[in-house]
């Protein structure tokens, strides 16, 4: 992997499904018909006669004896290969592939002294993702090293256009050395009129549309001016950003757009990645430095891989820590992939959002239903929430119940009676809390995750990317008990084949436990068609602070229904232990301090169907609760705003239990749970692994979830 990640790799190749044996002691390679003939075989294969047939695209295998005595002896013995043997095989394969392509007229000749093409990690359905990550040898290192590794490949060439926060990305590449191999030009049109001359008119300048204009213009310019000079093998790219950094005497939101348009392979149509970023550093200089690292990471990653999950996971490599313990210097809350490098189905916005929250790339990610595709897509909070009244219902939705829809409807009807004709309709949001399954591990950044991944990859005995139970227990005996390892292994091996993949263990595929648990929960939400805020924000006052960044309108936090206890939700001193020094009083003060956030409480419905006022906290919390009700911070919902079905004891059976009670019914094996869930959701739930684990008593401990989240 050190060779594949080096800056002087020799070739661009796709060898999938077999390994190559080619002893380093064979001497000078032999050529036939203009191309080197290479015989593919498995690393631990026996005699050459038992080796797999050579693909026709590589030509006819050389006759015995033509490769040299040392090579024939090594092949016949089936002896293990050293690093030199593998590298010789890989280099030889490239010569063969390139020669074959030249004969077919697909590749032009290399000029004398021209730098060779760099190896790329191309995503394939049968590729083990963890191996693709380990090929990215500069992860965990500095931005300068990553920039230099890109600069040394003169077949990846493009322009840099940066507006706001300096020109730190191009500066990183220019300072790294060998910049002439990568940088076609660097431009910064700060003046709006000059920007319009270069990229066309714009109503607003820090927008997705503007960064797309910049990317298109820059890429087209490079393609038009340099294609004939650089040749067909050169992959062009354009990097652009438009940012509103910290300004002199201004307290505006520090955010912006970053993107890259590039060719994943030579001759391929362009692909594009765009992302929205928030800058959290206190000065413009620090913000520029952070953007420099992010932009360098983005270019380094697209230079080496076209796997959207790998790209997203390591965008903040080297930036995880600073500012405070909850979030880093930058926050990326939306990302989009398009073009031939990312065909339909290559990435799932829902799963990508989970990964972003898990890795602390974002505190929260908004997902909205697309009316055309009927699927969920990421939305930018600055756009979707801007000056909108909001109703937010918080839950883990395990499972979704009829009460969730009823609570949202009652809050909406209550808020509507306060509105006038000029007020926008409130946006209804389900805040899906996933802190129980992906609680971010504060001590683990990308370098620690890489260290763990390398340790596991080099410790598994069969070198096939799979672990048996004994291996998993041995590797993680300091983190999991034997009982927890047994339960986790069973969850990762539902077919009982006796092994689990490293990709699944590290949540790099959709069949990993974290991904499956999350997607099961989210799929139950989809029939409701609400906007979903995915977050690990555990405190209600932190949620209010998050939403107040984007809107100055009313914010309603919806609570109650079923067996809800407002004491447990808002007046439990134990839940405020992590709130600096003020505890519960500080937390409630921060929740209501701006005056725009209120809590609407739904009345309780007894098991007999009787409607009672929401429970009131006892003890010291009671006077505080009564004060907040008098001042309008807490608003008990009147029974007149309940749906007709909920008001009538003869028809409100489905509203009498909440998620916790329904979950208990499922775990107990009761058949009554279905009556408390919307029929469509109940049908979905029964087909899920989440339901099966709960029904069979195979749920994981909190320690197992925390362990998985830290990988």
C-alpha positions as CSV (number, residue, x, y, z in Angstrom):
1,X,0.0,0.0,0.0
2,X,2.9,2.4,0.5
3,X,3.7,2.0,-3.2
4,X,0.2,2.6,-4.3
5,X,0.0,5.7,-2.1
6,X,3.3,7.1,-3.2
7,X,3.7,10.1,-5.4
8,X,5.6,8.2,-8.1
9,X,3.2,5.4,-8.8
10,X,3.6,4.2,-12.3
11,X,0.2,3.4,-13.7
12,X,-3.5,3.5,-13.8
13,X,-5.1,0.1,-13.7
14,X,-8.1,-1.9,-12.6
15,X,-7.2,-5.4,-11.6
16,X,-10.3,-6.8,-9.7
17,X,-10.9,-10.3,-8.5
18,X,-7.4,-11.7,-8.7
19,X,-3.9,-11.0,-7.5
20,X,-0.7,-11.1,-9.5
21,X,2.4,-13.1,-8.8
22,X,5.6,-11.9,-10.4
23,X,8.8,-12.5,-8.6
24,X,11.2,-9.6,-8.3
25,X,14.1,-11.9,-9.1
26,X,12.9,-12.5,-12.7
27,X,15.1,-9.8,-14.1
28,X,14.2,-7.7,-17.1
29,X,10.6,-8.3,-18.3
30,X,10.1,-9.9,-21.6
31,X,7.9,-8.4,-24.3
32,X,5.8,-10.1,-26.9
33,X,3.7,-8.4,-29.6
34,X,4.4,-5.0,-28.0
35,X,3.2,-5.8,-24.5
36,X,4.5,-7.6,-21.5
37,X,2.7,-10.8,-20.8
38,X,1.7,-11.3,-17.2
39,X,0.2,-14.4,-15.7
40,X,-2.4,-13.8,-13.0
41,X,-2.5,-16.2,-10.0
42,X,-3.6,-16.2,-6.4
43,X,-1.1,-15.3,-3.8
44,X,-1.0,-18.8,-2.3
45,X,-1.6,-20.6,-5.6
46,X,0.2,-23.9,-6.4
47,X,1.7,-24.8,-9.7
48,X,1.2,-22.6,-12.7
49,X,-1.1,-25.1,-14.3
50,X,-3.7,-24.6,-11.6
51,X,-3.7,-20.8,-12.0
52,X,-6.8,-19.0,-13.4
53,X,-7.0,-18.4,-17.1
54,X,-5.5,-15.1,-18.3
55,X,-8.1,-12.6,-19.4
56,X,-8.2,-12.3,-23.1
57,X,-7.6,-8.6,-22.9
58,X,-4.1,-9.2,-21.6
59,X,-3.0,-11.5,-24.4
60,X,-1.7,-15.1,-24.5
61,X,0.4,-16.3,-21.5
62,X,4.1,-16.7,-22.3
63,X,5.3,-20.3,-22.8
64,X,7.1,-22.0,-19.9
65,X,10.7,-21.0,-19.6
66,X,10.2,-17.6,-21.2
67,X,10.1,-15.7,-17.9
68,X,13.4,-16.9,-16.5
69,X,14.4,-19.7,-14.3
70,X,13.9,-17.8,-11.0
71,X,10.4,-16.8,-12.0
72,X,9.4,-20.4,-13.0
73,X,10.8,-21.8,-9.8
74,X,9.0,-19.3,-7.7
75,X,5.7,-20.0,-9.5
76,X,6.0,-23.7,-9.2
77,X,6.8,-23.6,-5.5
78,X,3.8,-21.4,-4.5
79,X,6.1,-19.6,-2.1
80,X,4.8,-16.4,-0.4
81,X,5.5,-13.2,-2.2
82,X,7.4,-10.3,-0.8
83,X,6.6,-6.6,-1.4
84,X,9.1,-6.4,-4.3
85,X,7.3,-9.3,-6.0
86,X,3.9,-7.7,-5.8
87,X,5.2,-4.3,-7.0
88,X,7.0,-5.8,-10.0
89,X,3.8,-7.6,-10.9
90,X,1.8,-4.5,-10.6
91,X,4.2,-2.4,-12.7
92,X,4.4,-5.1,-15.3
93,X,0.6,-5.3,-15.5
94,X,0.4,-1.7,-16.2
95,X,2.9,-1.9,-19.1
96,X,0.8,-4.7,-20.5
97,X,-2.5,-2.8,-20.2
98,X,-1.1,0.4,-21.5
99,X,0.5,-1.3,-24.5
100,X,-2.7,-3.2,-25.3
101,X,-4.6,0.1,-25.2
102,X,-2.1,1.8,-27.4
103,X,-2.5,-1.0,-30.0
104,X,-6.2,-0.4,-29.9
105,X,-5.7,3.3,-30.5
106,X,-7.1,4.4,-27.1
107,X,-4.1,6.0,-25.5
108,X,-1.5,8.3,-27.0
109,X,2.2,7.9,-26.6
110,X,4.0,9.1,-23.5
111,X,6.4,11.9,-24.2
112,X,10.0,11.3,-23.1
113,X,10.5,12.3,-19.5
114,X,6.7,12.6,-18.9
115,X,5.6,11.8,-15.3
116,X,3.7,8.6,-15.1
117,X,0.0,8.4,-14.3
118,X,-1.0,8.0,-10.6
119,X,-2.9,4.9,-9.4
120,X,-6.5,5.6,-8.5
121,X,-8.8,3.8,-6.0
122,X,-11.8,3.2,-8.2
123,X,-15.0,2.2,-6.4
124,X,-16.4,-1.2,-7.6
125,X,-19.3,-3.2,-6.2
126,X,-16.9,-6.0,-5.1
127,X,-14.2,-3.8,-3.7
128,X,-13.4,-3.9,0.0
129,X,-13.8,-0.3,1.1
130,X,-11.3,-0.6,3.9
131,X,-8.5,-1.5,1.5
132,X,-9.3,1.6,-0.6
133,X,-8.9,3.7,2.6
134,X,-5.6,2.2,3.4
135,X,-4.2,3.1,0.0
136,X,-4.7,6.8,0.9
137,X,-1.4,6.9,2.7
138,X,-1.3,10.6,3.3
139,X,-4.4,10.6,5.5
140,X,-3.5,11.6,9.0
141,X,-0.7,13.8,7.6
142,X,-0.3,17.4,6.9
143,X,-2.0,19.4,4.1
144,X,1.4,20.1,2.5
145,X,2.2,16.4,2.1
146,X,-1.2,15.8,0.5
147,X,-0.7,18.7,-1.9
148,X,2.8,17.6,-2.9
149,X,1.5,14.1,-3.7
150,X,-1.0,15.6,-6.0
151,X,1.5,18.1,-7.5
152,X,3.8,15.2,-8.5
153,X,1.2,13.8,-10.8
154,X,1.2,16.1,-13.9
155,X,-1.7,14.2,-15.3
156,X,-4.1,15.9,-12.9
157,X,-4.2,19.6,-13.8
158,X,-6.6,22.4,-13.1
159,X,-7.5,25.8,-11.8
160,X,-8.3,27.4,-8.4
161,X,-10.9,30.1,-8.0
162,X,-11.4,31.3,-4.4
163,X,-13.5,34.2,-3.1
164,X,-13.5,34.9,0.6
165,X,-11.2,33.7,3.4
166,X,-8.1,34.3,1.3
167,X,-6.6,31.9,-1.2
168,X,-5.4,29.3,1.2
169,X,-6.2,26.2,-0.9
170,X,-4.1,27.3,-3.9
171,X,-1.5,28.7,-1.5
172,X,-1.1,25.2,0.0
173,X,-0.5,23.7,-3.4
174,X,1.9,26.5,-4.5
175,X,4.0,26.2,-1.3
176,X,4.1,22.4,-1.3
177,X,6.5,22.2,-4.2
178,X,6.2,21.0,-7.8
179,X,3.1,23.1,-8.2
180,X,3.6,23.4,-12.0
181,X,2.4,19.8,-12.2
182,X,-1.1,20.7,-10.9
183,X,-1.8,24.5,-10.8
184,X,-2.9,25.9,-14.2
185,X,-3.9,29.2,-12.6
186,X,-5.1,30.7,-9.3
187,X,-7.7,33.5,-9.3
188,X,-9.7,35.5,-6.8
189,X,-12.3,37.9,-8.0
190,X,-13.2,39.7,-4.7
191,X,-14.9,42.6,-6.3
192,X,-18.5,41.8,-7.3
193,X,-18.3,43.5,-10.7
194,X,-15.1,41.7,-11.5
195,X,-16.7,38.4,-10.4
196,X,-19.6,39.1,-12.7
197,X,-17.3,39.7,-15.6
198,X,-15.7,36.3,-15.0
199,X,-18.7,34.2,-14.1
200,X,-21.8,36.1,-15.1
201,X,-24.4,38.0,-13.2
202,X,-25.6,36.7,-9.8
203,X,-28.3,37.9,-7.4
204,X,-26.4,36.6,-4.4
205,X,-22.7,35.7,-4.3
206,X,-22.5,33.1,-1.5
207,X,-24.7,30.5,-3.0
208,X,-24.7,27.0,-4.5
209,X,-25.6,28.6,-7.9
210,X,-22.6,30.9,-7.8
211,X,-20.1,28.1,-7.0
212,X,-21.5,26.1,-9.8
213,X,-21.0,29.1,-12.2
214,X,-17.4,29.3,-11.0
215,X,-16.8,25.6,-11.5
216,X,-18.3,25.5,-14.9
217,X,-16.4,28.6,-16.2
218,X,-13.1,27.5,-14.8
219,X,-13.3,23.9,-16.0
220,X,-14.4,25.0,-19.5
221,X,-11.5,27.5,-19.7
222,X,-8.9,24.9,-18.8
223,X,-10.4,22.4,-21.2
224,X,-10.5,24.9,-24.0
225,X,-7.0,26.3,-23.5
226,X,-5.0,23.2,-22.5
227,X,-6.5,20.0,-23.8
228,X,-4.4,20.0,-27.0
229,X,-1.3,20.9,-25.1
230,X,-1.8,18.4,-22.2
231,X,-3.0,15.5,-24.2
232,X,-5.9,13.1,-23.8
233,X,-4.5,11.3,-20.8
234,X,-4.6,14.4,-18.6
235,X,-7.5,14.7,-16.1
236,X,-8.6,18.3,-15.7
237,X,-10.3,19.8,-12.6
238,X,-11.5,23.1,-11.3
239,X,-11.7,24.0,-7.6
240,X,-13.9,26.9,-6.4
241,X,-15.2,28.4,-3.2
242,X,-17.3,31.4,-2.4
243,X,-17.3,32.2,1.3
244,X,-18.5,34.8,3.8
245,X,-15.7,34.8,6.3
246,X,-15.4,36.9,9.5
247,X,-15.5,40.5,8.3
248,X,-14.3,43.7,10.0
249,X,-17.0,45.2,12.2
250,X,-19.5,42.5,11.2
251,X,-21.1,39.7,13.1
252,X,-22.6,37.9,10.1
253,X,-23.0,34.2,9.7
254,X,-19.6,32.7,8.6
255,X,-20.5,30.2,5.9
256,X,-20.1,29.4,2.2
257,X,-19.9,26.9,-0.6
258,X,-17.0,24.8,-1.8
259,X,-16.9,22.6,-4.9
260,X,-14.7,20.6,-7.3
261,X,-15.5,19.6,-10.8
262,X,-13.1,17.0,-12.2
263,X,-12.6,14.0,-14.5
264,X,-12.5,10.8,-12.5
265,X,-10.8,9.1,-15.4
266,X,-9.1,10.5,-18.5
267,X,-11.6,11.2,-21.2
268,X,-14.5,10.9,-18.9
269,X,-17.2,13.6,-18.6
270,X,-16.9,15.8,-15.6
271,X,-18.2,14.9,-12.1
272,X,-18.9,17.4,-9.4
273,X,-18.9,17.6,-5.6
274,X,-20.4,20.6,-3.8
275,X,-20.7,21.2,-0.1
276,X,-22.0,23.8,2.3
277,X,-19.7,24.7,5.2
278,X,-19.9,26.8,8.4
279,X,-16.7,28.3,9.8
280,X,-16.4,28.4,13.6
281,X,-13.0,30.0,14.1
282,X,-13.1,33.5,15.7
283,X,-10.8,35.3,13.1
284,X,-10.8,35.5,9.3
285,X,-7.2,34.3,9.3
286,X,-8.0,31.1,11.2
287,X,-11.0,30.5,9.1
288,X,-8.9,30.8,5.9
289,X,-6.4,28.3,7.3
290,X,-9.1,25.8,8.0
291,X,-10.6,26.2,4.5
292,X,-7.1,25.6,3.1
293,X,-7.0,22.3,4.9
294,X,-10.5,21.3,3.8
295,X,-9.9,22.3,0.2
296,X,-6.6,20.4,0.1
297,X,-8.3,17.3,1.5
298,X,-11.1,17.5,-1.1
299,X,-8.6,17.7,-4.0
300,X,-6.4,15.0,-2.6
301,X,-9.4,12.7,-2.1
302,X,-10.9,13.1,-5.6
303,X,-7.4,12.7,-7.1
304,X,-7.2,9.3,-5.5
305,X,-10.7,7.8,-5.1
306,X,-14.3,8.1,-6.4
307,X,-15.9,6.6,-3.4
308,X,-18.4,9.2,-2.0
309,X,-18.3,7.6,1.5
310,X,-14.6,7.7,1.8
311,X,-14.4,11.2,0.4
312,X,-17.0,12.5,2.9
313,X,-15.5,10.6,5.9
314,X,-12.0,12.3,5.5
315,X,-12.9,15.8,4.4
316,X,-12.0,17.2,7.9
317,X,-8.8,15.1,8.3
318,X,-6.6,17.1,10.6
319,X,-9.4,19.5,11.6
320,X,-11.4,17.6,14.1
321,X,-10.2,19.4,17.2
322,X,-10.4,23.1,18.2
323,X,-12.9,25.7,19.4
324,X,-14.9,23.4,21.7
325,X,-15.4,19.7,22.5
326,X,-18.7,19.4,20.6
327,X,-17.7,20.5,17.2
328,X,-14.6,21.3,15.2
329,X,-13.4,24.4,13.3
330,X,-15.6,23.6,10.4
331,X,-19.0,22.1,10.0
332,X,-20.2,20.6,6.7
333,X,-24.0,20.3,6.8
334,X,-24.8,19.4,3.2
335,X,-22.9,17.6,0.4
336,X,-23.9,16.6,-3.1
337,X,-22.3,14.3,-5.7
338,X,-23.1,14.2,-9.4
339,X,-21.7,13.0,-12.7
340,X,-20.4,9.7,-14.0
341,X,-18.1,9.1,-11.1
342,X,-21.2,8.9,-8.9
343,X,-23.9,6.9,-10.7
344,X,-27.4,6.6,-9.3
345,X,-27.4,4.3,-6.3
346,X,-23.7,4.8,-5.6
347,X,-24.6,6.8,-2.5
348,X,-27.5,7.2,-0.2
349,X,-28.1,10.7,1.2
350,X,-29.7,9.2,4.4
351,X,-26.7,7.1,5.1
352,X,-24.3,9.8,4.2
353,X,-26.1,12.1,6.7
354,X,-25.7,9.5,9.4
355,X,-22.0,9.3,8.7
356,X,-21.6,13.0,8.8
357,X,-23.2,13.2,12.2
358,X,-21.3,10.2,13.5
359,X,-17.9,11.6,12.5
360,X,-18.8,15.1,13.9
361,X,-18.6,16.5,10.4
362,X,-22.0,18.1,11.2
363,X,-24.0,18.6,14.4
364,X,-27.1,18.1,12.3
365,X,-28.1,17.3,8.8
366,X,-31.5,18.2,7.2
367,X,-33.2,15.8,4.9
368,X,-36.3,16.7,3.0
369,X,-38.6,14.5,0.7
370,X,-38.2,15.1,-3.0
371,X,-41.6,15.4,-4.6
372,X,-40.2,14.0,-7.9
373,X,-38.1,11.0,-6.9
374,X,-40.1,10.3,-3.7
375,X,-36.7,9.9,-1.9
376,X,-35.0,12.0,0.8
377,X,-32.3,14.4,-0.1
378,X,-30.0,16.8,1.9
379,X,-31.2,20.3,2.4
380,X,-29.1,23.4,3.4
381,X,-30.4,24.8,6.7
382,X,-29.6,28.4,5.6
383,X,-32.1,28.0,2.7
384,X,-34.8,25.7,4.1
385,X,-35.1,27.3,7.5
386,X,-34.5,30.9,6.7
387,X,-37.2,33.1,8.4
388,X,-39.6,30.2,8.7
389,X,-41.7,29.4,11.8
390,X,-40.7,25.9,12.9
391,X,-42.4,23.1,14.8
392,X,-39.9,20.4,15.9
393,X,-40.8,17.1,17.5
394,X,-37.9,15.2,19.1
395,X,-37.7,11.4,19.4
396,X,-35.6,8.4,18.5
397,X,-38.7,7.0,16.7
398,X,-38.2,3.5,17.9
399,X,-40.8,3.0,16.6
400,X,-42.9,5.6,14.9
401,X,-46.4,5.7,16.4
402,X,-49.8,7.3,15.6
403,X,-49.1,9.7,18.5
404,X,-46.2,11.3,16.6
405,X,-48.5,12.5,13.8
406,X,-51.2,13.5,16.2
407,X,-48.8,15.6,18.3
408,X,-47.5,17.4,15.2
409,X,-51.0,18.2,14.0
410,X,-52.2,19.5,17.4
411,X,-49.1,21.9,17.6
412,X,-49.7,23.1,14.1
413,X,-53.3,23.9,14.8
414,X,-52.4,25.7,18.0
415,X,-49.8,27.8,16.3
416,X,-52.1,28.6,13.3
417,X,-54.6,30.4,15.6
418,X,-51.8,32.8,16.6
419,X,-50.8,33.6,13.0
420,X,-51.9,36.5,10.8
421,X,-52.1,36.6,7.0
422,X,-48.5,37.6,6.5
423,X,-47.1,34.7,8.6
424,X,-45.7,31.8,6.7
425,X,-47.0,28.3,7.3
426,X,-44.7,26.6,9.9
427,X,-42.3,24.0,8.7
428,X,-42.9,20.7,10.5
429,X,-39.6,18.9,11.4
430,X,-39.0,15.5,13.0
431,X,-35.7,15.7,14.9
432,X,-34.5,12.1,14.7
433,X,-32.1,11.6,17.6
434,X,-29.5,9.0,17.0
435,X,-27.2,9.8,19.9
436,X,-27.9,6.3,21.4
437,X,-26.4,4.5,18.4
438,X,-23.7,6.8,17.1
439,X,-22.7,8.9,20.1
440,X,-19.5,10.6,18.7
441,X,-16.3,9.5,20.4
442,X,-14.7,12.7,21.4
443,X,-11.2,11.2,21.7
444,X,-11.1,9.6,18.2
445,X,-10.2,11.7,15.1
446,X,-9.4,10.4,11.6
447,X,-5.8,9.5,12.6
448,X,-7.0,7.3,15.5
449,X,-9.6,5.6,13.3
450,X,-7.0,4.9,10.6
451,X,-4.7,3.4,13.2
452,X,-7.4,1.1,14.4
453,X,-8.3,0.1,10.9
454,X,-4.7,-0.6,10.0
455,X,-4.3,-2.7,13.1
456,X,-7.3,-4.8,12.3
457,X,-6.4,-5.1,8.6
458,X,-2.9,-6.3,9.4
459,X,-3.9,-8.6,12.2
460,X,-6.5,-10.7,10.5
461,X,-4.9,-14.0,9.7
462,X,-6.5,-15.1,6.4
463,X,-5.9,-11.7,4.7
464,X,-9.3,-11.9,3.1
465,X,-10.9,-8.9,4.8
466,X,-13.0,-11.2,7.1
467,X,-12.8,-11.9,10.8
468,X,-13.9,-14.9,12.7
469,X,-15.2,-14.7,16.3
470,X,-11.9,-15.6,17.9
471,X,-10.1,-13.0,15.9
472,X,-12.6,-10.3,16.8
473,X,-12.5,-11.2,20.5
474,X,-8.7,-11.1,20.5
475,X,-8.5,-7.7,18.8
476,X,-11.1,-6.0,20.9
477,X,-10.8,-7.7,24.3
478,X,-10.1,-4.4,26.0
479,X,-13.3,-2.8,24.6
480,X,-15.9,-5.5,24.6
481,X,-16.9,-8.3,27.0
482,X,-17.2,-11.9,25.6
483,X,-21.0,-11.6,25.8
484,X,-20.9,-8.3,23.9
485,X,-18.6,-9.7,21.2
486,X,-20.9,-12.8,20.8
487,X,-23.9,-10.5,20.3
488,X,-22.2,-8.2,17.9
489,X,-20.7,-11.0,15.9
490,X,-24.2,-12.6,15.5
491,X,-25.6,-9.3,14.4
492,X,-22.9,-8.9,11.7
493,X,-23.3,-12.5,10.6
494,X,-27.0,-13.1,10.2
495,X,-26.4,-16.0,7.8
496,X,-24.1,-17.8,10.2
497,X,-21.3,-18.2,7.8
498,X,-18.8,-18.0,10.6
499,X,-17.1,-14.7,9.6
500,X,-17.8,-11.0,9.3
501,X,-16.3,-8.4,7.0
502,X,-14.1,-5.6,8.2
503,X,-16.1,-3.2,6.1
504,X,-19.3,-4.2,8.0
505,X,-17.6,-3.9,11.4
506,X,-16.3,-0.4,10.6
507,X,-19.8,0.6,9.2
508,X,-18.3,1.1,5.7
509,X,-21.2,-0.8,4.0
510,X,-25.0,-0.8,4.3
511,X,-24.9,-4.3,5.8
512,X,-23.1,-3.0,8.9
513,X,-25.0,-2.9,12.2
514,X,-25.0,0.9,12.6
515,X,-26.1,1.5,9.0
516,X,-28.9,-1.2,9.2
517,X,-30.2,0.1,12.6
518,X,-30.3,3.7,11.3
519,X,-31.9,2.9,7.9
520,X,-34.5,0.7,9.7
521,X,-35.5,3.7,11.8
522,X,-35.4,6.2,9.0
523,X,-37.5,4.0,6.7
524,X,-40.3,4.0,9.3
525,X,-40.3,7.8,9.1
526,X,-40.5,8.1,5.4
527,X,-44.3,7.4,4.9
528,X,-45.0,10.5,7.1
529,X,-43.2,12.8,4.5
530,X,-41.9,15.2,7.1
531,X,-38.6,17.1,6.9
532,X,-36.1,15.3,9.1
533,X,-33.3,16.8,11.1
534,X,-30.8,14.1,11.8
535,X,-28.7,14.9,14.9
536,X,-26.9,13.7,17.9
537,X,-28.0,16.9,19.9
538,X,-29.2,15.5,23.2
539,X,-30.2,18.7,25.0
540,X,-33.3,20.7,24.0
541,X,-31.7,24.0,24.6
542,X,-28.8,23.0,22.3
543,X,-31.4,22.2,19.6
544,X,-33.0,25.6,20.1
545,X,-29.6,27.3,19.7
546,X,-29.0,25.3,16.5
547,X,-32.4,26.4,15.0
548,X,-32.0,30.0,16.0
549,X,-28.9,30.3,13.8
550,X,-31.2,30.2,10.7
551,X,-34.6,31.7,11.6
552,X,-35.8,34.7,13.6
553,X,-39.4,33.4,13.6
554,X,-41.3,31.3,16.3
555,X,-39.8,28.0,17.2
556,X,-42.1,25.4,18.9
557,X,-40.8,22.3,20.5
558,X,-43.6,19.7,20.6
559,X,-43.7,17.3,23.5
560,X,-46.3,15.1,25.2
561,X,-48.7,12.3,24.4
562,X,-48.7,8.7,25.4
563,X,-46.8,8.1,28.7
564,X,-44.8,11.3,28.2
565,X,-43.4,12.9,31.4
566,X,-42.4,16.5,31.2
567,X,-40.4,16.0,34.4
568,X,-38.2,13.4,32.6
569,X,-37.9,15.6,29.5
570,X,-37.3,19.1,30.9
571,X,-37.2,19.1,34.7
572,X,-34.8,16.3,35.4
573,X,-31.6,17.7,37.0
574,X,-29.6,14.6,36.1
575,X,-30.0,15.4,32.4
576,X,-28.3,18.8,32.8
577,X,-25.1,17.5,34.4
578,X,-23.0,18.5,31.4
579,X,-24.4,22.1,31.3
580,X,-21.3,24.1,32.5
581,X,-22.1,25.3,36.0
582,X,-25.7,26.4,35.9
583,X,-27.4,22.9,35.6
584,X,-31.1,22.8,34.9
585,X,-31.6,26.6,35.5
586,X,-29.0,27.5,33.0
587,X,-30.3,24.9,30.5
588,X,-33.9,26.3,30.7
589,X,-32.6,29.8,30.6
590,X,-30.8,29.1,27.4
591,X,-33.8,27.4,25.9
592,X,-36.1,30.4,26.5
593,X,-33.6,33.2,26.5
594,X,-34.3,34.5,23.0
595,X,-38.0,34.7,23.5
596,X,-38.7,32.9,20.2
597,X,-38.7,29.3,21.5
598,X,-41.7,27.8,23.3
599,X,-42.6,24.3,24.4
600,X,-46.1,23.0,23.5
601,X,-47.3,20.1,25.7
602,X,-49.9,17.6,24.6
603,X,-52.4,16.4,27.2
604,X,-52.1,12.8,28.5
605,X,-54.5,10.2,27.4
606,X,-55.1,7.5,30.0
607,X,-55.4,3.7,29.2
608,X,-59.1,4.2,29.4
609,X,-59.1,7.0,26.8
610,X,-59.7,9.9,29.2
611,X,-58.0,13.2,28.4
612,X,-56.1,14.8,31.3
613,X,-53.9,17.9,31.5
614,X,-50.2,17.2,30.9
615,X,-48.4,16.0,34.0
616,X,-46.9,18.7,36.2
617,X,-43.4,18.2,37.8
618,X,-43.5,17.9,41.6
619,X,-41.1,19.1,44.2
620,X,-38.8,22.1,43.4
621,X,-39.7,21.9,39.7
622,X,-43.4,22.7,40.2
623,X,-43.0,26.5,40.9
624,X,-40.6,26.9,38.0
625,X,-43.0,25.0,35.7
626,X,-45.9,27.2,36.8
627,X,-43.9,30.4,36.2
628,X,-43.0,29.2,32.6
629,X,-46.6,28.5,31.9
630,X,-47.7,32.0,33.2
631,X,-45.1,33.7,31.0
632,X,-46.1,31.7,27.9
633,X,-42.8,29.8,27.5
634,X,-44.6,26.5,28.1
635,X,-48.0,26.2,26.4
636,X,-50.4,23.4,27.3
637,X,-52.3,22.4,24.2
638,X,-56.1,22.8,24.6
639,X,-58.2,19.7,23.9
640,X,-60.0,21.7,21.2
641,X,-56.9,21.5,19.0
642,X,-56.7,17.7,19.2
643,X,-58.0,15.7,16.3
644,X,-61.6,14.5,16.5
645,X,-60.4,10.9,16.8
646,X,-58.1,11.8,19.7
647,X,-60.8,13.7,21.6
648,X,-63.2,10.8,21.7
649,X,-62.5,8.0,24.1
650,X,-64.2,5.5,21.7
651,X,-61.8,6.3,18.9
652,X,-58.5,7.3,20.6
653,X,-57.1,3.8,21.3
654,X,-54.2,4.3,18.9
655,X,-53.1,7.4,20.7
656,X,-52.8,6.0,24.2
657,X,-49.3,4.7,24.0
658,X,-46.0,6.3,23.0
659,X,-42.8,4.8,21.5
660,X,-41.4,3.4,24.8
661,X,-44.6,1.5,25.6
662,X,-45.0,0.2,22.0
663,X,-41.4,-0.9,22.1
664,X,-42.0,-2.8,25.3
665,X,-45.0,-4.6,23.7
666,X,-42.8,-5.7,20.8
667,X,-40.1,-7.0,23.1
668,X,-42.7,-8.9,25.1
669,X,-44.0,-10.7,22.0
670,X,-47.5,-9.1,22.3
671,X,-49.5,-8.8,19.1
672,X,-51.2,-5.5,20.3
673,X,-48.3,-3.3,19.2
674,X,-49.6,-2.9,15.6
675,X,-52.7,-0.9,16.7
676,X,-50.6,1.9,17.9
677,X,-48.7,2.4,14.6
678,X,-49.8,3.7,11.2
679,X,-50.6,0.6,9.1
680,X,-48.0,1.4,6.5
681,X,-45.3,1.9,9.2
682,X,-46.3,-1.3,10.9
683,X,-45.8,-3.3,7.6
684,X,-42.4,-1.7,7.2
685,X,-41.4,-2.4,10.8
686,X,-42.2,-6.1,10.5
687,X,-39.8,-6.6,7.6
688,X,-36.8,-5.0,9.4
689,X,-33.8,-6.4,11.3
690,X,-34.4,-3.8,14.0
691,X,-37.8,-5.4,14.7
692,X,-36.4,-8.9,14.7
693,X,-33.6,-8.1,17.1
694,X,-36.1,-6.4,19.5
695,X,-38.6,-9.2,19.3
696,X,-35.9,-11.9,19.9
697,X,-34.2,-10.0,22.7
698,X,-31.0,-9.5,20.7
699,X,-30.5,-5.8,21.2
700,X,-27.0,-4.4,21.9
701,X,-25.7,-2.7,25.0
702,X,-24.9,1.0,25.0
703,X,-21.2,0.0,25.2
704,X,-21.4,-1.9,21.9
705,X,-23.0,1.1,20.1
706,X,-20.4,3.4,21.5
707,X,-17.7,1.0,20.4
708,X,-19.1,0.8,16.8
709,X,-19.4,4.6,16.6
710,X,-15.8,5.0,17.5
711,X,-14.5,2.8,14.7
